[in-house]
Amino acid sequence: GMTYETLLYAVDDGIARVSLNRPAHLNALTSLMVEELLDVIARVGSDDEVRVLLLKGEGRAFCSGADLGSVAAGDVPMDEDGKADIGKPLETHYNPLVMAMQALPKPIIASVNGIAAGAGCSIALMADLTIAARSAKFLQAFVNIGLMPDAGSTWLLPRRVGSQRAMGFAILGKPITAELALEWGLIWDMVEDDQLEAACTQVATQLATGPAVAQARIKQAIQQGGVQSLSEQLHLERVEQRKLGLTHDCMEGVTAFIQKRKAQFKGR
């Protein structure tokens, strides 16, 4: 596969495994890393061999957020007055990444070992299924340096956990444990540290062998269910369900159910 400077990328058994690979910097995000992530998502979207994207961090963290060292080193553009415009990388890099994650018609699993902070926290929580090690922590660190959560966090958090929990998480700037994140419904699952890789592989394998068209529709519908009215959503379900009923995988699934055997999905 293609080689990246800041990522590791490999595909096996329908699973694209992507590792943030700046372990010495706790996988802090640079503009290059975000560009490479965007490239990966585009590649995964167009590769029929890939059915699921599994995102993890090398070393002892998932991602510590934007690399403030790279900000100081001029990774952030200046405005006319020579002042840093930290909104600009959101427009050019982080916002497109969040939108690309949401638009990818394949499920994204985030495997969170250690800290997921700042934009790294946003990326971890923007995954369709987030699975964390017990020792993992989530942190919206922005307020601690006089900023607000970004990369979609202020949209995601109140929808996921309600306004009080979203507010406390964002405005107090304290880390929350994987256990609390699970209790809040912020993540899908928490497992013991030594089980993280196996648990993520198991979920990824299930998705990689599942009915891909249905999975894509489910991802899209769950997203829209958070923002549409009931009547709009009922219409969406009717229209999409009719299309799914005509797929190979639906016919195979029904036949397998009747014959009391495991379905062999083809992803079409």
ABEGO torsion letter per residue (X at the ends): XBBBAABBBBBBGGBBBBBBBBAAAGGBBBAAAAAAAAAAAAAAAABAABABBBBBBBEABABAEBBAAAAAAGABBBBAAGBBBAAAAAAAAAAAAAAAAAABABBBBBBBBEBBBEAAAAAAAABABBBBBAABBBBBAAAAAGBBBBGGAAAAAAAAAEAAAAAAAAAAGBBBBAAAAAAAGABABBBBAAAAAAAAAAAAAAAAABBAAAAAAAAAAAAAAAABBAAAAAAAAAAAAAAAAABAAAAAAAAAAAAGBBBBBAGX
